[in-house]
Amino acid sequence: MEASSFGPFLNFSYFAVGSYIVKSLLDRVGSLPLHLLYSTIEVHSHDDAYSYLLFWLTKQRFNESKNRLIASTSLSSGLEYFGEDSDGEFDDMLDAETSTDTEWKASLSNTRQLLWSPSEGTHFFRYGGRYLALTRQIEERGTMLYMRTDKLCISCLGWDASILKQLMLEARVEYSQKEKGKTVIYRGAKRAYDNDFYWARSTARPARPLSTVILDHEEKAAFLRDIQQYLHPSTMRWYSDRGIPYRRGYLFYGPPGTGKSSLAFAAAGFLGLNVYILDLNATQLTEDALAQLFQALPRRCLVLLEDIDTNEVTSRRGGESKTKRKGNNKISLSALLNTIDGVAAQEGRVLVMTTNHQENLDPALIRPGRVDFQIEFKLANRNLMMQMFQNLFGDALPSIDSYREGSEPDALLLAATAEKAPLLPVADHAVGVSESPEVDIEKLAAAFADKAPEFTFSPAEIQGYLLCHKNSPLEAIAHVESWGEKTLEERKKKKKDKDSASETAKKGKKGKKEKESKDSRNEDGKESSSSESESESSDEENKKGPGLQ
């Protein structure tokens, strides 16, 4: 009887002791530094490596074997104010490619493709014959301003992190291949969460061929030779051995629409440089932010300062420039000069400044050492107009019918679009080059240049006119004279209206000044008459004597 009642008590005691032992062991195991058993690489969303890894995960079709995903239309993490433009780099991943429904593809042409990335939490995948863990942590905060920060961690068992480094290197290579043949453009922007300036990725354009920039052949060749020699690997050592700062500056000046910015972008694409554009007129840009932006530049890049004459900081000192321009008063000329060519200025970059009025710039800004090479862009001459004509009409304009015969997705897409929006019929007198193969394009270009006046229109105006007649070079030749006369008449009218408005403004200011002067004289007259009357009354009182007062 006693033994039977004592048995459950022993069982309970064994259970309690065992539970205590298990708990103690778990506590001991939990306090062990388990992070020493595996290797980890962390990537934060504010760094470019985040885009490398996320792009690699997307290209590896991470969504095929996972059921917890995030659908997005760009690689941006939400941290920056400006999202990253995909620029069509995921065209081979379109969902529409799995279908032959052409109408559906046409409807998707106005939307951005979906990108699949791992959601928050831990995911396991296989790479290089080993199992790796990917952990994504997302933090969202902000009431008035929404911010989202991401952190990606890739881990593997063991102390050897070489497999993780190999993965990151592969991601970097694939990301760089995505931008091969493109010119990536960055702009100086202000971050929303800490108010610091940084270089925000704006877009990536296909590299512009140098042949499309119409400029004097000798000047263009001299510019390219100079910049290529500067960027040669041995040039940096040459500068260093002679104690010369490794910097190079260029100034493009001339009327608007003559191709200054176009040459800068074409040169960047030809040399494989990214373009960093900075607006000195930004109201929130300070001297410290300007220095910070230039210090953050990579060693090989092209910095573009467009229309630098529009900022009053860069204008001539001493009142030589009569034109008053709006600018950023937070930046002084000395700060700008020190940023460009100071002791702590960044080296290795190519600086290109464009201006419409070189005469308005301060000489200290364009002295040798800050600006080493200058190119003047002029209005279109005969040779330039012939080159533009041949460049535009040298090849036949592709027709919609040619796409109907193709089998590529883009061809089907254009064909489907054309069925819904047919092209307008071409006029009877519009004859294209493709319809008249015997026509000599050089003779047509010479005829066009003979009818268009030299040094009158900018290349941008000539190109705009030619694009209006891109289906018929003969029509472009026939109407160029009337177009030129009409354009000149519009210029005279605009100039006349501008002069009239300026004269009216001057008369208004003059009348206002005369009125203010008249009012001032009237007030002075009233004061003088008042003082005279007071003196007269005082004299009369003095004559009466003290007894009569």
C-alpha positions as CSV (number, residue, x, y, z in Angstrom):
1,M,0.0,0.0,0.0
2,E,2.7,2.4,0.9
3,A,4.9,1.4,-2.0
4,S,2.1,1.9,-4.5
5,S,1.5,5.4,-3.2
6,F,5.2,6.3,-3.1
7,G,5.7,5.3,-6.8
8,P,3.9,8.3,-8.4
9,F,5.9,10.6,-6.1
10,L,9.2,9.2,-7.4
11,N,8.1,9.5,-11.0
12,F,7.2,13.2,-10.4
13,S,10.6,13.7,-8.7
14,Y,12.4,12.2,-11.7
15,F,10.4,14.3,-14.1
16,A,11.2,17.5,-12.1
17,V,14.9,16.7,-11.9
18,G,15.0,15.8,-15.6
19,S,13.2,19.0,-16.5
20,Y,15.7,21.0,-14.5
21,I,18.6,19.3,-16.2
22,V,17.1,19.9,-19.6
23,K,16.4,23.5,-18.8
24,S,20.0,24.0,-17.5
25,L,21.4,22.4,-20.7
26,L,19.2,24.7,-22.9
27,D,20.3,27.7,-20.9
28,R,23.9,26.7,-21.3
29,V,23.5,26.1,-25.1
30,G,21.6,29.4,-25.5
31,S,24.4,31.3,-23.9
32,L,27.0,29.8,-26.3
33,P,28.3,32.2,-29.0
34,L,26.6,30.4,-31.9
35,H,27.6,33.3,-34.3
36,L,31.1,31.9,-34.2
37,L,29.9,28.8,-36.0
38,Y,29.0,30.6,-39.2
39,S,30.1,33.5,-41.5
40,T,27.9,36.4,-42.5
41,I,28.0,39.4,-44.9
42,E,25.6,42.2,-44.3
43,V,24.4,44.6,-47.0
44,H,22.5,47.8,-46.2
45,S,20.1,49.5,-48.5
46,H,21.9,52.9,-48.4
47,D,24.9,51.3,-50.2
48,D,25.3,50.3,-53.9
49,A,26.1,46.7,-52.9
50,Y,22.4,46.4,-51.9
51,S,21.4,46.9,-55.5
52,Y,24.1,44.4,-56.6
53,L,22.8,41.6,-54.4
54,L,19.1,42.3,-55.0
55,F,19.6,42.4,-58.7
56,W,21.5,39.1,-58.6
57,L,18.6,37.5,-56.6
58,T,16.1,38.8,-59.1
59,K,18.1,37.5,-62.1
60,Q,18.5,34.1,-60.4
61,R,14.7,33.7,-60.5
62,F,14.6,33.4,-56.7
63,N,10.8,33.3,-56.9
64,E,10.6,29.9,-58.6
65,S,11.3,28.0,-55.4
66,K,10.0,30.4,-52.8
67,N,6.5,31.2,-51.5
68,R,7.2,34.4,-49.5
69,L,8.0,37.2,-52.0
70,I,7.9,41.0,-52.5
71,A,6.6,42.3,-55.8
72,S,8.1,45.6,-56.9
73,T,8.8,47.5,-60.1
74,S,12.3,48.7,-59.3
75,L,15.3,47.9,-57.2
76,S,14.8,50.9,-54.9
77,S,14.6,50.1,-51.3
78,G,12.4,53.1,-50.4
79,L,15.3,54.7,-48.5
80,E,16.0,57.4,-51.1
81,Y,13.5,60.0,-52.3
82,F,14.2,59.3,-55.9
83,G,13.5,55.7,-57.0
84,E,15.8,53.9,-59.3
85,D,14.8,53.7,-62.9
86,S,15.0,50.2,-64.3
87,D,15.5,51.5,-67.9
88,G,14.4,48.2,-69.3
89,E,17.2,46.1,-67.9
90,F,14.7,43.3,-67.1
91,D,13.2,43.0,-70.5
92,D,14.2,39.4,-70.7
93,M,12.1,38.7,-67.5
94,L,8.8,40.0,-68.7
95,D,5.9,37.9,-67.7
96,A,4.4,38.5,-71.2
97,E,7.1,36.4,-72.8
98,T,5.5,33.2,-71.7
99,S,2.4,34.0,-73.8
100,T,1.7,34.4,-77.5
101,D,-1.2,36.8,-76.9
102,T,0.1,39.8,-78.8
103,E,-2.8,42.0,-77.7
104,W,-2.0,41.3,-74.1
105,K,1.7,42.2,-74.7
106,A,0.6,45.5,-76.3
107,S,-1.5,46.3,-73.2
108,L,1.5,45.7,-71.0
109,S,3.7,48.0,-72.9
110,N,2.6,51.0,-70.8
111,T,3.3,49.4,-67.5
112,R,6.5,48.4,-65.7
113,Q,7.4,44.8,-65.3
114,L,7.1,43.0,-62.0
115,L,10.3,42.1,-60.1
116,W,10.2,39.3,-57.5
117,S,12.5,39.5,-54.5
118,P,12.6,37.6,-51.1
119,S,10.3,38.9,-48.4
120,E,11.2,39.6,-44.8
121,G,12.6,36.6,-42.9
122,T,15.1,33.8,-43.6
123,H,15.4,31.9,-46.9
124,F,17.6,29.0,-47.8
125,F,19.1,28.4,-51.2
126,R,22.0,26.5,-52.8
127,Y,25.0,28.3,-54.4
128,G,28.3,26.8,-55.4
129,G,27.4,23.4,-54.1
130,R,26.7,24.8,-50.6
131,Y,23.6,25.8,-48.7
132,L,23.4,29.5,-47.8
133,A,20.9,31.4,-45.8
134,L,19.5,34.8,-46.8
135,T,17.9,37.0,-44.2
136,R,16.1,40.2,-45.0
137,Q,15.2,42.7,-42.4
138,I,12.9,45.6,-43.3
139,E,12.3,48.6,-41.0
140,E,9.5,51.1,-41.8
141,R,9.2,54.3,-39.8
142,G,8.1,57.9,-40.1
143,T,4.8,59.6,-39.6
144,M,5.0,62.7,-41.8
145,L,7.7,61.2,-44.1
146,Y,7.7,57.5,-45.0
147,M,11.0,55.8,-44.9
148,R,12.0,52.2,-45.3
149,T,15.4,50.7,-44.7
150,D,16.4,47.2,-45.7
151,K,19.3,44.9,-44.6
152,L,20.3,41.7,-46.4
153,C,22.4,39.1,-44.7
154,I,23.9,36.1,-46.5
155,S,25.4,33.4,-44.2
156,C,27.1,30.0,-44.5
157,L,28.4,27.4,-42.0
158,G,32.0,27.7,-41.0
159,W,34.6,30.4,-40.7
160,D,35.5,30.5,-44.4
161,A,33.5,33.4,-46.0
162,S,35.1,33.0,-49.5
163,I,31.8,31.5,-50.9
164,L,30.0,34.7,-49.8
165,K,32.6,37.0,-51.3
166,Q,32.4,35.0,-54.5
167,L,28.6,35.5,-54.6
168,M,29.0,39.3,-54.0
169,L,31.6,39.6,-56.7
170,E,29.4,37.7,-59.2
171,A,26.5,40.0,-58.2
172,R,28.7,43.1,-58.9
173,V,29.8,41.8,-62.3
174,E,26.3,41.0,-63.4
175,Y,25.1,44.5,-62.2
176,S,27.9,46.1,-64.2
177,Q,27.0,44.1,-67.3
178,K,23.5,45.4,-67.0
179,E,24.8,48.9,-67.6
180,K,27.2,48.0,-70.3
181,G,26.8,50.3,-73.3
182,K,24.8,52.8,-71.2
183,T,25.7,56.1,-69.6
184,V,24.4,56.3,-66.0
185,I,23.4,59.8,-64.9
186,Y,23.6,61.0,-61.3
187,R,22.2,64.3,-59.9
188,G,23.0,66.1,-56.7
189,A,20.0,65.7,-54.5
190,K,19.0,66.1,-50.8
191,R,18.2,63.1,-48.7
192,A,14.8,63.3,-46.9
193,Y,15.8,61.5,-43.7
194,D,19.0,63.4,-42.8
195,N,19.0,66.5,-45.1
196,D,22.4,65.6,-46.5
197,F,23.3,66.0,-50.1
198,Y,24.2,62.9,-52.1
199,W,24.5,61.7,-55.7
200,A,21.1,60.2,-56.6
201,R,21.0,57.8,-59.6
202,S,18.7,59.5,-62.1
203,T,18.6,57.3,-65.2
204,A,20.7,55.2,-67.6
205,R,20.7,56.1,-71.2
206,P,22.2,54.2,-74.1
207,A,25.6,55.6,-74.9
208,R,25.2,58.3,-77.6
209,P,27.4,57.7,-80.7
210,L,30.0,60.5,-81.3
211,S,29.0,60.5,-84.9
212,T,25.6,62.0,-84.0
213,V,27.3,65.1,-82.5
214,I,27.8,67.5,-85.4
215,L,31.0,69.5,-84.8
216,D,34.1,70.5,-86.7
217,H,36.0,67.3,-87.2
218,E,39.4,68.8,-86.1
219,E,38.0,70.3,-82.9
220,K,36.1,67.1,-82.0
221,A,39.2,65.0,-82.7
222,A,41.5,67.3,-80.7
223,F,39.0,67.2,-77.7
224,L,38.9,63.4,-77.8
225,R,42.6,63.0,-78.0
226,D,43.1,65.3,-75.0
227,I,40.6,63.6,-72.8
228,Q,41.8,60.1,-73.8
229,Q,45.4,61.0,-73.0
230,Y,44.3,62.5,-69.6
231,L,42.4,59.3,-68.7
232,H,45.2,57.0,-69.7
233,P,46.5,55.0,-66.7
234,S,50.1,56.2,-67.0
235,T,49.0,59.9,-67.1
236,M,48.2,59.9,-63.3
237,R,51.8,58.8,-62.5
238,W,53.1,61.4,-64.9
239,Y,51.1,64.2,-63.1
240,S,52.2,62.9,-59.7
241,D,55.9,62.8,-60.6
242,R,55.8,66.5,-61.6
243,G,53.7,67.7,-58.7
244,I,50.8,68.7,-61.0
245,P,47.2,68.1,-59.6
246,Y,45.6,65.3,-61.6
247,R,42.6,67.3,-62.8
248,R,41.3,68.4,-66.2
249,G,38.6,71.0,-66.9
250,Y,36.8,71.8,-70.2
251,L,34.6,74.8,-71.2
252,F,32.0,74.5,-73.9
253,Y,30.6,77.9,-74.9
254,G,28.3,79.1,-77.6
255,P,24.6,79.9,-78.4
256,P,21.8,77.7,-77.1
257,G,21.1,74.5,-79.0
258,T,24.6,74.2,-80.6
259,G,25.3,70.7,-79.0
260,K,27.4,71.6,-75.9
261,S,25.7,69.1,-73.5
262,S,25.3,66.6,-76.3
263,L,29.1,66.4,-76.8
264,A,29.6,65.9,-73.0
265,F,27.2,63.0,-73.0
266,A,28.6,61.4,-76.1
267,A,32.2,61.7,-74.8
268,A,31.1,60.1,-71.5
269,G,29.5,57.2,-73.4
270,F,32.6,56.8,-75.7
271,L,34.9,56.7,-72.7
272,G,32.7,54.6,-70.4
273,L,32.2,57.4,-67.8
274,N,29.2,58.1,-65.7
275,V,27.9,61.6,-65.7
276,Y,27.3,63.6,-62.5
277,I,25.2,66.7,-62.9
278,L,25.0,69.5,-60.3
279,D,22.8,72.5,-60.3
280,L,24.6,75.4,-58.5
281,N,21.3,77.3,-58.4
282,A,19.8,74.8,-55.9
283,T,18.4,76.9,-53.1
284,Q,19.4,74.4,-50.4
285,L,22.9,73.8,-51.6
286,T,25.5,75.1,-49.2
287,E,29.3,75.4,-49.4
288,D,29.7,72.4,-47.1
289,A,27.3,70.3,-49.2
290,L,29.1,71.3,-52.4
291,A,32.4,70.2,-50.9
292,Q,30.8,67.0,-49.7
293,L,29.4,66.1,-53.1
294,F,32.7,66.6,-54.8
295,Q,34.5,64.5,-52.2
296,A,32.0,61.7,-52.8
297,L,32.8,61.6,-56.6
298,P,34.4,58.4,-57.9
299,R,37.9,58.8,-59.3
300,R,36.8,58.3,-62.9
301,C,33.7,60.2,-63.9
302,L,32.5,63.3,-65.8
303,V,31.1,66.2,-63.8
304,L,28.8,68.4,-65.8
305,L,27.9,72.0,-64.7
306,E,25.4,73.2,-67.2
307,D,24.7,76.9,-68.0
308,I,27.2,78.1,-65.4
309,D,26.7,81.7,-66.4
310,T,23.2,81.7,-65.0
311,N,24.5,81.8,-61.5
312,E,25.5,85.3,-60.2
313,V,28.3,83.7,-58.2
314,T,30.3,82.9,-61.4
315,S,29.7,86.4,-62.9
316,R,32.5,88.9,-63.4
317,R,33.4,90.9,-60.3
318,G,33.6,94.7,-60.3
319,G,30.3,95.4,-62.0
320,E,31.4,94.5,-65.5
321,S,28.4,92.3,-66.1
322,K,25.3,94.4,-66.3
323,T,22.9,91.5,-66.4
324,K,21.6,90.6,-63.1
325,R,21.0,86.9,-62.7
326,K,19.4,84.9,-60.0
327,G,21.7,82.4,-58.2
328,N,22.4,80.6,-54.9
329,N,23.7,83.2,-52.5
330,K,24.8,80.5,-50.0
331,I,27.8,79.6,-52.2
332,S,30.7,82.1,-52.7
333,L,33.0,82.2,-55.7
334,S,36.0,81.4,-53.5
335,A,34.2,78.2,-52.2
336,L,33.4,77.1,-55.7
337,L,37.0,77.7,-56.9
338,N,38.4,75.8,-53.9
339,T,36.0,72.9,-54.6
340,I,37.1,72.7,-58.2
341,D,40.8,73.4,-57.8
342,G,41.6,73.6,-54.1
343,V,44.2,71.7,-52.1
344,A,41.6,69.2,-51.0
345,A,39.8,69.0,-54.4
346,Q,39.0,65.6,-55.8
347,E,41.4,64.3,-58.5
348,G,40.8,62.1,-61.4
349,R,37.5,63.5,-62.5
350,V,36.7,65.3,-65.8
351,L,35.0,68.6,-65.3
352,V,32.9,70.1,-68.1
353,M,31.2,73.5,-67.8
354,T,28.8,74.8,-70.4
355,T,27.8,78.4,-70.9
356,N,25.9,80.6,-73.4
357,H,27.9,83.7,-72.5
358,Q,31.5,83.2,-71.9
359,E,32.1,86.9,-71.5
360,N,30.0,87.0,-68.3
361,L,32.2,84.5,-66.4
362,D,34.7,85.6,-63.9
363,P,38.3,85.2,-65.3
364,A,39.3,83.3,-62.2
365,L,36.8,80.5,-63.0
366,I,38.1,79.8,-66.5
367,R,41.8,80.5,-66.0
368,P,44.3,77.7,-67.1
369,G,44.5,75.0,-64.4
370,R,40.7,75.1,-63.9
371,V,39.8,75.2,-67.5
372,D,42.4,73.6,-69.7
373,F,40.5,73.2,-73.0
374,Q,37.8,75.4,-74.5
375,I,35.6,74.7,-77.5
376,E,33.4,77.3,-79.1
377,F,30.1,76.0,-80.5
378,K,28.8,78.1,-83.4
379,L,25.6,78.4,-85.3
380,A,25.1,75.9,-88.2
381,N,27.3,76.5,-91.2
382,R,27.0,74.9,-94.6
383,N,29.2,71.9,-93.8
384,L,27.3,71.2,-90.5
385,M,23.9,71.4,-92.2
386,M,25.1,68.9,-94.9
387,Q,26.2,66.5,-92.2
388,M,22.9,66.8,-90.3
389,F,21.0,66.1,-93.5
390,Q,23.0,63.1,-94.4
391,N,22.9,61.8,-90.8
392,L,19.1,61.9,-90.8
393,F,18.3,60.7,-94.3
394,G,21.2,58.4,-94.8
395,D,19.1,55.3,-93.9
396,A,15.5,54.7,-94.8
397,L,13.0,55.3,-92.0
398,P,11.6,51.8,-90.9
399,S,8.0,51.2,-91.7
400,I,5.4,49.5,-89.7
401,D,4.8,46.9,-92.5
402,S,8.4,45.6,-92.0
403,Y,7.6,44.7,-88.4
404,R,4.6,42.6,-89.3
405,E,6.9,40.1,-91.0
406,G,9.1,39.7,-87.9
407,S,8.6,37.2,-85.2
408,E,10.3,39.0,-82.2
409,P,8.1,40.1,-79.3
410,D,8.9,43.8,-80.0
411,A,7.9,43.4,-83.6
412,L,4.6,41.8,-82.6
413,L,4.1,44.5,-80.1
414,L,4.5,47.3,-82.7
415,A,2.3,45.5,-85.2
416,A,-0.5,45.1,-82.6
417,T,-0.2,48.8,-81.8
418,A,-0.3,49.8,-85.5
419,E,-3.5,47.8,-86.0
420,K,-5.2,49.9,-83.3
421,A,-3.7,53.2,-84.4
422,P,-2.9,53.1,-88.2
423,L,-0.5,55.6,-89.6
424,L,-1.8,58.6,-91.6
425,P,-1.3,58.2,-95.4
426,V,1.9,59.9,-96.8
427,A,1.4,62.8,-99.1
428,D,1.8,62.2,-102.8
429,H,4.7,64.6,-103.1
430,A,6.6,63.1,-100.2
431,V,9.3,60.9,-101.7
432,G,11.6,59.1,-99.4
433,V,15.2,57.9,-100.1
434,S,14.0,54.3,-99.9
435,E,11.6,55.0,-102.8
436,S,14.3,56.6,-105.0
437,P,17.4,54.6,-104.6
438,E,19.0,56.4,-107.5
439,V,19.0,59.7,-105.7
440,D,22.4,60.9,-104.4
441,I,22.1,61.8,-100.8
442,E,25.2,64.0,-101.0
443,K,23.6,66.1,-103.7
444,L,20.4,66.5,-101.8
445,A,22.4,67.6,-98.7
446,A,24.3,70.1,-100.8
447,A,21.0,71.4,-102.2
448,F,19.5,71.7,-98.7
449,A,22.6,73.6,-97.4
450,D,22.5,76.0,-100.4
451,K,19.0,77.1,-99.6
452,A,19.4,77.4,-95.8
453,P,21.3,80.5,-94.6
454,E,24.6,80.0,-92.8
455,F,25.3,81.0,-89.2
456,T,21.6,81.9,-88.7
457,F,20.1,78.9,-87.0
458,S,21.3,76.6,-84.3
459,P,21.8,72.8,-85.0
460,A,18.8,72.2,-82.7
461,E,16.6,74.3,-84.9
462,I,17.8,72.6,-88.0
463,Q,17.2,69.2,-86.5
464,G,13.8,70.2,-85.4
465,Y,12.9,71.2,-88.9
466,L,14.3,68.1,-90.5
467,L,12.4,65.9,-88.1
468,C,9.2,67.5,-89.3
469,H,10.0,66.2,-92.8
470,K,11.8,62.9,-91.8
471,N,9.7,61.0,-94.4
472,S,10.8,63.1,-97.4
473,P,14.1,64.7,-97.9
474,L,12.8,66.4,-101.1
475,E,10.0,68.1,-99.1
476,A,12.6,69.3,-96.5
477,I,14.6,70.9,-99.3
478,A,11.5,72.5,-100.9
479,H,10.2,74.2,-97.7
480,V,13.5,75.2,-96.0
481,E,13.5,78.7,-97.4
482,S,9.9,79.5,-96.3
483,W,10.6,77.9,-92.9
484,G,13.7,80.1,-92.6
485,E,11.8,83.3,-93.4
486,K,9.0,82.4,-91.1
487,T,11.4,81.6,-88.2
488,L,13.3,84.9,-88.7
489,E,10.0,86.9,-88.7
490,E,9.0,85.2,-85.5
491,R,12.4,86.1,-84.0
492,K,12.0,89.8,-85.0
493,K,8.5,89.8,-83.5
494,K,9.7,88.3,-80.3
495,K,12.6,90.7,-80.1
496,K,10.3,93.6,-80.8
497,D,7.8,92.5,-78.1
498,K,10.6,92.0,-75.7
499,D,12.1,95.4,-76.4
500,S,8.6,97.0,-76.1
501,A,8.0,95.3,-72.8
502,S,11.5,96.4,-71.6
503,E,10.8,100.0,-72.7
504,T,7.4,99.9,-70.9
505,A,9.1,98.6,-67.8
506,K,11.8,101.4,-68.0
507,K,9.1,104.1,-68.5
508,G,7.2,102.7,-65.5
509,K,10.3,102.8,-63.4
510,K,11.2,106.3,-64.6
511,G,7.6,107.5,-63.9
512,K,7.7,106.0,-60.5
513,K,11.0,107.7,-59.8
514,E,9.7,111.0,-61.0
515,K,6.6,110.7,-58.9
516,E,8.7,109.9,-55.8
517,S,11.0,112.8,-56.6
518,K,8.0,115.1,-57.0
519,D,6.4,113.9,-53.8
520,S,9.7,114.5,-52.1
521,R,10.0,118.0,-53.4
522,N,6.4,118.8,-52.3
523,E,7.1,117.5,-48.9
524,D,10.3,119.6,-48.7
525,G,8.3,122.7,-50.0
526,K,5.6,122.1,-47.3
527,E,8.3,121.8,-44.6
528,S,10.1,125.0,-45.8
529,S,6.8,127.0,-46.0
530,S,5.8,125.8,-42.6
531,S,9.2,126.8,-41.1
532,E,8.9,130.3,-42.8
533,S,5.4,130.9,-41.4
534,E,6.7,129.9,-38.0
535,S,9.6,132.3,-38.2
536,E,7.3,135.1,-39.4
537,S,5.0,134.7,-36.5
538,S,7.9,134.6,-34.1
539,D,9.2,137.9,-35.5
540,E,5.8,139.6,-35.1
541,E,5.6,138.4,-31.5
542,N,9.0,139.8,-30.8
543,K,8.0,143.2,-32.2
544,K,5.0,143.5,-29.9
545,G,7.1,143.3,-26.9
546,P,6.7,141.5,-23.6
547,G,3.9,143.9,-22.4
548,L,1.6,143.0,-25.2
549,Q,1.8,139.3,-25.0
